[in-house]
């Protein structure tokens, strides 16, 4: 079997992009999954996603509820699980 035959039935994969905004410069843009990071903590206060604004360079951190976590993980965003020490 040739490589072409092996991939003949596959569809083209479209990269996932996420719409985001910067609270500092108010820029609106789309980011690839690789530009975002998701941190999942023990509580909603410690669960957030972050990125660097492509317009002004500000490090942005925003809370991530259950739906945002689901969308980001499903879209291939790298995830870090935070563990608390008790």
C-alpha positions, 0 to 999 in steps of 0.5 A: 500500500502506498502512502497516498492510498493510506491517506486517501479517505482522510479529510483535511484537518483544520487548525483550531483557533480561539477568539480572545481579547486583551483587557489592557489594550482592548485588542481582539484577535484569534489565537492558535491552541499553541498560544494558550495555556490552561491551568486546572486547579482544585477550585474555580479560583485556581482554574484559568487560561493564559496567553500573551497579547499579540498586540501589546505583549501583556501577559493575560490571565482569565478565569476558566469555568467548566465550559471554557475548560471543555472547549480549550482541552477539546481544542488541543490547548496544553493543560497543567493540573495544579496540585495543592499541598495540604 
